[in-house]
Structures are given as C-alpha cells and as structure tokens.
Amino acid sequence: MKQAKHKNIPLFDLKLSPKTKKEVAEVLNDGWLTPGPRVKAFEKEIAGLLGVKNTVAVNSGTSGLQLALEATGAGPGREIITTPFTFVATIEAIVQTGARPVFADIDPHTLNIDPDEAVRKISDNTHAIMPVDIAGYPADYKMLNQICDTHSLILLADAAHSIGASYGKRSIPKMCDVAVFSFYSTKNLTCGEGGIVVSRHKILTDNVRLLTRHGLTSGTLDRKSSGRWEYDAITIGHKANMSELHAAVGLGQLDSFEKDQAIRAKLAERYNKNLTGMEDLLEVPHTAKGYHHGWHLYIIKLHLSRLRINRNRFIAAMAHKGIECGVHYKPIFELSYYHDKFDLSAQHFPNAAYAGQRVVSLPLYPGMKMTDVDIVCKAVKKLLRQHAR
C-alpha cells in the first residue's frame, strides 16, 4: 500500500488579482513606463488608506529608508538607534547614509525594540530612533514618541511589515515623523518591488521626492506635460522612483487588500486557538489592548529548554511533512560583515540572541484555508510533543 502524500503548504504564496493584470496590461498598451499617472494614483490611494496626505512612492522599502534618513539630515557623525532583530535592509539603509547604527535590545515578547533599552543608547550624536514593526505588530510608539520629544530626536518607522496595522485606530505614520513601507512580493500589499515614504511633514516628503530623481527640479512627466525641457540639479540625489508598472500592480492589489487583511487576521486567530494548551513548549504572538496587528507573519517561539530538538531541526522536520517554515530574523550581530564592522557581540543583546535561536515563521497568506492552518498546527503539536523533555 502506498503511503499518502503530505499536502504541500508553502510559507508564502502570491496570487495576483484580475484587476492587477488589467492595470498592468493598460500600462503596457499606453507605453509610458517611467513615473506617471499611475504612480500618482497609487500615492493618493496609500495616503487615503493611511490617513496621511504626504507620500512618495519609491523603488524599494530599503531605498525609502535611506532617502527618509537623508531627508531628515542623517549622515556622517550621526547615530541612528535601532534594533538588531531585523532584516539587513534596515541597517544597510543607515550605513549607506554614512550614519552609524547603534543597537538596542528587544522586548522578548513583541520582538520589537525595547524603549527602555533605546533611551539608554542616546548620546550627543543621536539623530533618530528607528523601530521596526516585526511581523506587522506596531512598536511601542507611545513611549518612543515621549523619548524622541524629550531628546529632540527624529522617530522614523521601518514599517516594512505593518501596512494595515494601527495603534489606538491610528496608522503607523500618524505616530512618528516618517514611516517607510515595503511592497516587495511577499508583503501584504505588493507591487512586486517597491516602497513608499509617508509623513505628516510635507517638507520631508518633498525632499525625498527630489532625492528620488537625481536631485532634479522636475521629472520626465512634468517636463512632457508642461512642454518645457529646462531643469536644474539642486542637490545630489539617487535614481529611486517607482515605475508605472509597479504602481499598476499595487493599484490592482489594493482592490483586495482589506479582504486579504481580514483573512490574515482570521487565519492568525485560528492558529492561536489551535495552539492553545501548548504554552509549555512554544509561545504564540500576542496582541495587547489598543494594538491592531498587521499579520504579515505568524511567528512562534520555541521553548528549547523543554525540547530535545533545536529550531533548525524542527524546520527540517516540518519541511519533511510538506510544510515550509521560515526564520524572521537572524540577528544582525550574527551576520559576518556587521559583526566585524561594528564589533557586535550577542551577549550585549540577550533578548535578540534568545529570539534568534527560537523564532519560527509558520505559513500565512490569504490563499490559505482554515484546514491548512489545522494541518500545520497538527504537525507542530505532534513534533513538539514527540521531542518534549
């Protein structure tokens, strides 16, 4: 008798909406691929979604972080306090400006920067605090705002994961000076590639827009529309604009965004319900009162002291069952370049080091069915109970 095959459940699966394909086809038919009306329309739609007027679409969330930092005056001799528990892009953006990242440990439960640790790292050279909303869960912006106000610092949110998240019904950009979102292919809202800088301060987004187009006073569409070719370069800039094609993808995907977010929340609720009773072997994500989780990722933390299996063996065993899991993230101090360049040691960040050995991202995407969550949870519980001490 043949053994039944396991159902393959990926960590992530992207389905493009019919509207997305229609939007992209229209761009190709129009023949205008560089920034144009769809980029402007996308910026306007995101502004409406987040309730903040000033937005600039860019070619990636990473570029957005660097440009936002530069627009606020970050550069050589300045320090940016951030978390070591993040994707490398956060730190890359800081280093590219010439500023120095200064790391503060995380809250072991939320995986976000600990405000008490952040305040201890403030110096005369501190320019900004850059929290990261891990998995779509907002950082403690109430405390971070108090710290930044007291010390006259910029609060710049790496909100790559948290489109759709909020605190007290306020979107992330309403709780900081500037926020940067990512629209990479795995994100809750995708353009394939891309990002957006969002701020309450028009002067900041105007500066970012200038930087996206080489520091030029006008873009190609502006010159074509006005019939005047003249332009000037008033600062050094970058080539970092979003294209019409990527904006078209984003506009199409916005059509199902709210529905997709609701599905993500229900899937996360199902995970929490199914994993109830496993608290001795793992920790599930929690959402405190007043917080609205964006649910980009569903991250559990294994209690390794109570298991006879490590995180990597657990992930391999899940893969053997046809279930793909991930790790978000390997702490920055474990990456060779940054470990050496900034002389980082895990012992200075015990919470990030602890999480870095224990976090597992389980599959979460709108195309999942509740029965898929049940299959994943059944596999998780069986594996952990088999290897419990």
N, C-alpha and C positions, 0 to 999 in steps of 0.2 A: 504493500500500500504506500502511495506517495504521500510525503508529508506536506501539509497545507502551507502554501506560501504566505509569508508575512505581507501585510499591506504596507507599501512604502509611503511614509509620511515625511515630506521634506521640512526643513526648518522654516523655509520661506517659499512662497510660490506666487508669482505675479501674473495677474490676468488683466489685460488692457480692455477697457470698456469700448463698446461700439462708437461712442461719441469721440473717444480718443483717436480711433482710426480715421474717423471722418475729419476731425480737426487737422490731423497730420496730412491727409490727402489734399485738403484745401490749401495748406501751405505749399505743398509741392506743386500744385497746379498754379498757384499765384506766382511762384518763382522768386519770392522775396524771403530769403532765409536768415539774414542778419537781423538784429533787433528791429522790431516793427510794431504793428498794431496789436499783435497777439501778446507780445511781451508786456505792453502797456495794459492790456486787458487782464492778463494774469496778475500783474502787480495790484491792480484795482480789486480783483476778486480776493486776493490774500489779505489786502487791507480790510476789506469788509468782513472776512472770516474772523480776523483777529481784533477788529475794532480799533485799529491804529492807522492813521492816514498815510504815514510816510514809509514807503517800501522801495527797495531796489533789487530787482532780480539779477542774479549773478550765475557764473558758470559752475559753481560748486559751493557747498557749505564751507569748505576749507578756505576758499578764496574770500568768501564773505567774512569769515572771522578775521583774516589778515587785513582786509580792507577796513573793517569796522575798527580794528585796533589802530591802524594808521590814521583813520579819520578822527580818532579821539586824541591823537598825539603820542601814541606809544612808539618807542624807538630805543636806540642805544642809551644805556644808562637808566632805563626804566624797568620796573619789575611788575610782573603780572602774577597774582596769586591764583592758583588753580588746583585741580585735583590730579593725583597720579593714577586715578582709576577712570581711564577714559581711552578713547581711540587716539592713536598717534596724531591725527589731524589737529586736535586741539593744541598740542604742544608745537607742532610744526608751524602753525599759523603765528604763534608767539615768536618763535625763533626767527622766522622769515622777516619780521619787522625789525630785528636787531635787539628787541627787548629780551629780558631773562625770565623764564618761568620759575616761580617759587611754589613749591608743592605743600599743600595742607592735607592732612589725612581726612578720611571719610567717616560718615556715620555708618556703622556696621549694618544697620537695618535698611536704610534707604539707598545706600551705596553712593549718595551724593556728598559733596563737600561739607564738612562739619564747620559751621560758622565759628565755633569756639577755637578750632584749630586755625582757621583763616585769620582771625584777629591777632593771633599770636605771631603770625608771619609778617605783619605790617612793618615796614621800615620807612625811612625818609625817601626812599626811591620808589615806593609802591605807587603805581599808576592806576591799577584796576584790579578788581576781583572777577574772575571768570568761572562761574559754576557750570556744571554740565548736568543736564536733566537725564540721568541714566534711565534707560528703558521707557522714557516718557513720563517719569514721575518728577514733578517740579521740585527744584531745590528749595531750601528754606529762605525764600525771598524776603519775608518779613524781617528776619534777623540780619540778612545780608544787606538790606537797604539801610537798616539802622547803623550798621558798621560803616558802610560807604558814606552815609551822610555825616557821621561823626568825624571821619577822617578825610572827607572831601575826595573820595575815590570814584572812579567810573565803575558801574556794575554792568558787565557785558555777559549776556547769557549765551552759552553754547547750547542752543535749543534744538540741535540736530534731530533728537528723538521725539520732541514734545509738541509737534503740531497737533492741535486739538486738546492739549492739556490745559488746565487752569487751576488757579487757587482763589477761593472765595469768588468764583464766577468771573475772575479777571484773567485774561490771557497772559502769557509769559511777557510779551513786550510791554504790557502795562505796568509791570513790576520791576522794570530795570531801565537803564538808559538806552540800551540797544540789545536786540536779540537776533540770532542768526539761525535759520532753519535750513535743513538739508532736504533735497528732493532726489537723492540717489535712488537707484532702482529698488532697494529693499525697504525704503521708508514708507510710512503710512500713506503719504501723498507723494507720488513720484512724477518726475519729468524725464526719467531715465538718468539724466545727470542734471545737476543744478542746485541752486540755493537761493535764499533771499535774506536781505538785511532789513530789519524792521525797527523803527524807532519813533518815539514821541517827538523827537527833535528834528525838525526839517533840515536844519543846517548840517546835521550829521549825515543824513541820507543824501543830501545834495553833494557833500564832499565824497561820499562813497561812489555816487554815480559818476562824478568827474574822474575818480581813480579807475573806474572800470573801463574807460575809453581812452587810455593813454594820457590822461590829464588834458584832453582837448575840450574846447569850449562848446563844441557841437558834435553830434553823431551823424552817421551817414543818412539816416531817415530825416533828421532835422534839416540837413542841407538840401536834400532832394525836395522836401516839402516846401521849403522857403524859396527854392530856386537860386540860392546863393551859396557859392562854394567856399567862401572865406572861413577860416578858423584859426585859432591860436592854441598853443600849448602853454598853460599857466602853471603847471606842476608836472613832476614826473609821475607816471601812472602805471597801469597794468592793462593787459588785454583780458578782461574778466567778465564780459557781459554774457547774458543768457541769449541763446539763439531763438528764432521764431519756432523752429521745430520742437525744441524742448519746452517752450511755453505752450505750444499746441498740445503736447502730451499732458502737461499739467492742467490745462483748461479742461481737457476731456476727462481726466481722472477726478477732478473736482466734482463732477456730476454725481459720483457715487461715494464721495468722501464721508459724508455724515452717516450714510448707511453702513459703510465699511467700519467706521469707528464704533458704531453701535454693536456690530457683530464682534469686533475685537473685545469689547467690554463683556459681552455675554460669554465668549469663549474663556476669558480670564476668570469670570465668575464660576464657570463650570470646573476649571482647573482647581480653584480654591476649594470648592465643595468636594470634589473627588479626592483631594489630598488631605482633607480634614482627618485627623487621627494619626497623621504621620509626623507630628511635630517633634518627636524624639529623634527622627532621622533626617529631617530636612526642614528648612524654613521657606515659606511661600511669601510672595510680595504682599505688603500691607499698604492700605491707603488710609491715611489719617483724615480726620474730620476737616472738611473745608477744601481738601485736595481733590482734583479730578484728574485721574491717571490717563495719559495718552495711549498706553498699552502698545507701544512699539515692540516691546519684547516682554516675554514672561520668563523671569529669572528666578530660579530656585537656588538655595544654598544648602549644600550637603553638610551634615554634621559628621565630619570624617572621624572624629574621636569615637564615634559609636558604630563605625562601619569597618569592615575588613576589605574595603575596596576604595581606591582613590578616584578622583574626579575623571581622569583620563580613561581609566579602565571602565568606569561607568558609561562614559560617552561611547566607547567602543562596543560595549555590550548592548547599548540601545541601538547602535547602527546595525549590529548583527540581527536585531529584531525588525529592521527596516525603518527605524525612526531616527531621523537626523537631528542632532542637538548641536549647540554652539557654545562658545565662551565669549562673554562680553563683560570684562576685557582682561587681557593680560596687562598687569600694571606697568606703567611707563618705566619704573626702575628695573624691570626685568628685560627691557629692550637694550641691546648692547650699546647702540650709539648714545642714547640718552643717559644710560647708567654711567658710561665713561665720561661724557661731556660735562655732566653736572655732578659727578661724584655721588651718585644716589645709592642709598642702602635701604633694604627692606625693613630693617629694624627701626627706622625713623617713621615708618608708616604702617604700624601693626595691623590696623583695620583693613587697609587696602591689601596688604600682604595676605591676610587671612582670607579675605573675599576672593583674591586672585587664584587661590587653590581650590575653591569650593563652589564658585558660581557655575551654573549650567543654564543655558537658554533653551527652553522647550519650544517646539513648533507653535507658531502663532501667525495666522494670516487669514484674511476674510473668506478665502475659499475653503477653509477647514469646516468640517461638520462636527457637531457635538459628539458624534460617535467616534470621530478621530481623536478628540480630546480624551474620551473614555479609554481608547486603545493605548494612548500614550501614558495615561495615569496608571492603568493596569500594569503596564510594563515597568514603570518607575517603582511602583509599590512592590511588585514581585522581586525585582532586582535588589532593592534595598533591604527587604526582609530576609532575602537569601543570604545577604552579606552583613547582617546586623551582628554586632558583638554580643 
